[in-house]
Structures are given as structure tokens and as C-alpha cells.
Amino acid sequence: IDRAQPPLTLRGLSTPVIVGPVVIVGMDNGRLLALRLDDGQPAWEQTIAVPTGRSELERLADVDASLLLSGDRIIAMSYGGELASLDVFSGEIRWRRSIQSYTGATMIGDRIFVTDSAGAIWALDAETGAAAWKQEALAWRRLSPPAAHEGFVAVADFEGYVHYLAPSDGRIVGRTRALNHRVDAPMVNVDGRLYMQDINGRIAVLELTRRN
């Protein structure tokens, strides 16, 4: 499968997601493409963001953030300023939000949590896309994709700090320095431990302990 690539794109690609008989991939032209696993033919293709603006920089619309799968819907984010929830089988868009992101999202309960390009963290209703809250206290700290950890929303920043937020209202309830450099890759939660890697290849593991 070949698609035209814009003259200027972000560095990186989203990870393909396999759902039943199709694999879904985000592309640098602002579109999401589902291919049939048995023969590679397109099952559907949907526009997440349309490149706009006079310069190539303004027209960046890459779908580079990790795709978030939840049941029969998939959440896709574009640097072009759109976040959308789609039906995984038809590609039909259920809702859209104007949020510019190149990192990723996570889901806790019925809410989606996403970091935008300015470093704000959003909580969105998974069914409607309505914003429950927006936390801007960590603006411009080049935040990682959010991760769920022991009932909290965790994000890492450009100095290796990990910040914990309450999913109900976005309050920052704690922070710790796990590494010395930026964490770009998604953090992974396995058996109550949060694994992360900074841009220099160092790995840290966090485990929460509750005080009596």
C-alpha cells in the first residue's frame, strides 16, 4: 500500500493496531487507514485532519500518536489539531475534538486522557468527547503520553519527573523524579509497576506505596 507523503512531516510513526480482520495505521497525510489482514486491501480510509495553512509547517497533520483502542472504537490524534473517535469496522467518525497532539492517550473508566502539544492534559468523555477538565499547570514541559497507574493518571516530562493527577478533577496529587532526561515513549503499566525509558535509553520502574 502506497500513499503520497507531504514534503514536511513529524519525526516518527504511529504503531499499527490489529483489530479483528483489519490492521489500522495512522499516516502523515492526516488520514487513518484500515487494511484487511488477509490481502492488504483497504477496508476503509478516513480523514482525521485536513492540512491547512500557507506554509508546510502550518500544514503538518501527521497522525503519529499511538492509537487508543477501546471496544469497537479507536481514538486517533493528529498534529493538525483534531482528535477523533471512530468505529473500527466502518471508519465512521463518532465525534471530534479540536486538540493538537503527537503523543497519545489512555483510558480509565469512561474517560479518555490525552496530552496536547502545549503540555495541557485533557479528560474527555469516551462516548461524547465532551471535556470533563483541562490541566495546564504542566504547560510546555514536553509531556509524555499519559498512563494509568494505580488509579491515577501519570505523565512524565522533559526533565524525567513523573506527575500524578487525580482522574476525577485533574488535581496534581504527587510527583517524583524517576530519570534525568525526557521521556517520549509511552509508559507501560504491568502488575502495578510503571515502566518508562528516557531518550538516552535509561529505564526506570515506579511502584506506588500507600501510607496508612
C-alpha positions as CSV (number, residue, x, y, z in Angstrom):
1,I,0.0,0.0,0.0
2,D,1.5,3.4,-1.1
3,R,0.3,6.8,-0.1
4,A,1.7,10.2,-1.0
5,Q,3.8,11.8,1.8
6,P,3.7,15.5,2.4
7,P,7.0,17.4,1.9
8,L,7.3,18.1,5.7
9,T,6.3,15.6,8.4
10,L,6.9,15.0,12.0
11,R,9.7,12.5,13.0
12,G,8.1,9.2,13.9
13,L,5.1,7.0,13.0
14,S,2.2,5.6,15.0
15,T,2.2,1.9,15.8
16,P,-0.3,-0.1,13.7
17,V,-3.2,-1.7,15.7
18,I,-4.7,-5.0,14.8
19,V,-8.5,-5.3,15.3
20,G,-10.2,-8.5,14.2
21,P,-9.7,-8.9,10.5
22,V,-8.0,-5.5,9.9
23,V,-4.9,-3.5,10.8
24,I,-5.3,0.2,11.4
25,V,-2.5,2.7,10.7
26,G,-2.1,6.4,11.1
27,M,-0.5,8.3,8.2
28,D,1.5,11.5,7.7
29,N,-1.2,13.0,5.5
30,G,-3.7,13.2,8.4
31,R,-5.6,10.1,7.5
32,L,-6.4,6.8,9.2
33,L,-6.3,3.6,7.0
34,A,-7.7,0.2,7.8
35,L,-6.2,-2.7,5.7
36,R,-7.6,-6.3,5.5
37,L,-5.2,-8.7,7.1
38,D,-5.8,-11.4,4.5
39,D,-4.9,-9.5,1.4
40,G,-3.8,-6.0,2.4
41,Q,-6.6,-4.2,0.6
42,P,-8.1,-1.1,2.1
43,A,-11.2,-1.8,4.2
44,W,-11.8,1.9,4.9
45,E,-10.0,5.2,5.0
46,Q,-10.9,8.3,7.0
47,T,-9.6,11.8,7.3
48,I,-8.7,12.9,10.8
49,A,-7.3,16.3,9.9
50,V,-7.1,18.2,6.7
51,P,-3.7,20.0,6.1
52,T,-4.4,23.8,6.2
53,G,-2.2,26.9,6.1
54,R,0.2,28.6,3.8
55,S,3.5,27.1,4.9
56,E,4.5,23.4,5.0
57,L,4.9,23.8,8.8
58,E,1.4,25.0,9.2
59,R,0.1,22.1,7.1
60,L,1.5,19.4,9.4
61,A,-1.3,16.9,10.0
62,D,0.6,13.7,11.0
63,V,-1.3,11.0,12.8
64,D,1.8,10.0,14.8
65,A,0.4,9.5,18.3
66,S,-0.3,5.9,19.5
67,L,-3.8,4.8,18.6
68,L,-6.1,4.0,21.5
69,L,-8.4,1.0,21.1
70,S,-11.5,0.6,23.3
71,G,-14.1,-2.0,22.3
72,D,-15.5,-1.2,18.9
73,R,-13.9,2.3,18.8
74,I,-10.5,3.7,18.1
75,I,-9.2,7.1,19.1
76,A,-6.8,8.8,16.7
77,M,-4.9,12.1,17.3
78,S,-3.5,14.4,14.7
79,Y,-0.8,17.2,14.9
80,G,-3.2,19.0,12.6
81,G,-5.4,19.8,15.6
82,E,-8.0,17.1,15.6
83,L,-8.8,14.1,17.9
84,A,-11.5,11.7,16.7
85,S,-13.3,8.6,17.9
86,L,-14.1,6.2,15.0
87,D,-15.9,2.9,14.6
88,V,-13.2,0.3,14.0
89,F,-15.3,-1.7,11.5
90,S,-16.7,1.1,9.3
91,G,-14.3,4.0,9.9
92,E,-17.3,6.2,10.7
93,I,-16.4,9.2,12.9
94,R,-18.5,9.2,16.1
95,W,-17.2,12.6,17.5
96,R,-14.3,15.1,17.1
97,R,-12.4,17.4,19.4
98,S,-10.1,20.2,18.4
99,I,-7.0,19.0,20.3
100,Q,-3.5,19.0,18.7
101,S,-1.5,16.0,19.9
102,Y,1.5,13.9,18.8
103,T,1.9,11.8,21.9
104,G,-1.0,9.6,22.8
105,A,-3.9,8.8,25.2
106,T,-5.0,6.4,27.8
107,M,-8.4,5.4,29.2
108,I,-9.6,5.0,32.7
109,G,-13.2,4.0,33.2
110,D,-15.3,6.1,30.8
111,R,-12.8,8.9,30.3
112,I,-10.0,9.4,27.8
113,F,-6.9,11.2,29.0
114,V,-4.6,12.9,26.4
115,T,-1.7,15.4,26.4
116,D,-1.7,18.1,23.8
117,S,1.2,19.8,22.0
118,A,1.3,22.6,24.5
119,G,1.6,20.3,27.5
120,A,-2.0,20.5,28.7
121,I,-3.7,17.3,29.9
122,W,-7.3,16.8,28.9
123,A,-10.0,14.4,30.3
124,L,-12.7,13.6,27.8
125,D,-15.9,11.6,28.0
126,A,-15.3,8.5,25.9
127,E,-18.9,8.4,24.5
128,T,-19.3,12.1,23.5
129,G,-15.9,13.7,23.5
130,A,-17.0,16.4,26.0
131,A,-14.3,17.8,28.1
132,A,-14.5,17.0,31.8
133,W,-11.4,19.0,32.8
134,K,-8.2,20.5,31.4
135,Q,-5.0,20.8,33.5
136,E,-2.5,23.4,32.3
137,A,-0.1,23.5,35.3
138,L,2.5,21.5,33.3
139,A,2.4,23.5,30.1
140,W,5.4,23.4,27.9
141,R,7.1,20.6,29.8
142,R,7.0,18.3,26.7
143,L,4.8,15.7,28.4
144,S,4.8,12.0,27.5
145,P,1.6,10.2,26.7
146,P,-0.5,9.7,29.8
147,A,-0.6,6.3,31.5
148,A,-2.9,4.8,34.1
149,H,-1.1,3.7,37.3
150,E,-2.9,2.5,40.4
151,G,-6.0,4.6,39.8
152,F,-4.1,7.8,38.8
153,V,-3.1,9.5,35.6
154,A,0.7,9.6,35.2
155,V,2.7,11.8,32.8
156,A,6.5,12.2,32.5
157,D,8.2,15.5,31.4
158,F,11.4,16.7,29.8
159,E,13.4,16.5,33.0
160,G,12.4,13.0,33.9
161,Y,9.8,13.9,36.5
162,V,6.6,11.8,36.7
163,H,3.5,13.7,37.8
164,Y,0.4,12.0,39.2
165,L,-3.1,13.5,38.6
166,A,-6.5,12.6,40.1
167,P,-8.6,11.3,37.2
168,S,-11.8,12.9,38.7
169,D,-10.7,16.6,38.5
170,G,-7.1,16.8,37.2
171,R,-5.5,17.8,40.5
172,I,-1.8,17.1,40.7
173,V,-1.5,14.8,43.7
174,G,2.2,13.9,43.6
175,R,5.4,13.9,41.6
176,T,8.8,12.1,41.7
177,R,11.9,12.3,39.6
178,A,12.4,8.9,38.0
179,L,15.0,9.8,35.3
180,N,17.2,12.7,34.3
181,H,16.1,13.2,30.7
182,R,12.9,13.5,28.6
183,V,10.5,10.6,28.4
184,D,8.9,10.4,24.9
185,A,7.9,6.8,24.7
186,P,4.6,5.6,26.2
187,M,5.0,4.4,29.8
188,V,3.8,0.8,30.4
189,N,1.9,-0.4,33.4
190,V,2.4,-4.1,34.2
191,D,1.3,-5.7,37.5
192,G,1.2,-2.4,39.4
193,R,4.6,-1.2,38.2
194,L,5.1,1.7,35.8
195,Y,8.0,1.2,33.3
196,M,9.5,4.1,31.4
197,Q,12.5,4.9,29.2
198,D,14.1,8.3,28.6
199,I,15.7,9.5,25.3
200,N,19.2,8.3,26.5
201,G,18.0,4.7,26.9
202,R,17.8,4.6,30.7
203,I,14.9,2.7,32.2
204,A,13.1,3.3,35.4
205,V,10.3,1.4,37.2
206,L,7.9,3.1,39.7
207,E,5.8,1.3,42.3
208,L,3.4,3.2,44.5
209,T,3.1,2.5,48.2
210,R,0.2,3.8,50.2
211,R,0.6,5.4,53.6
212,N,-1.6,4.3,56.4
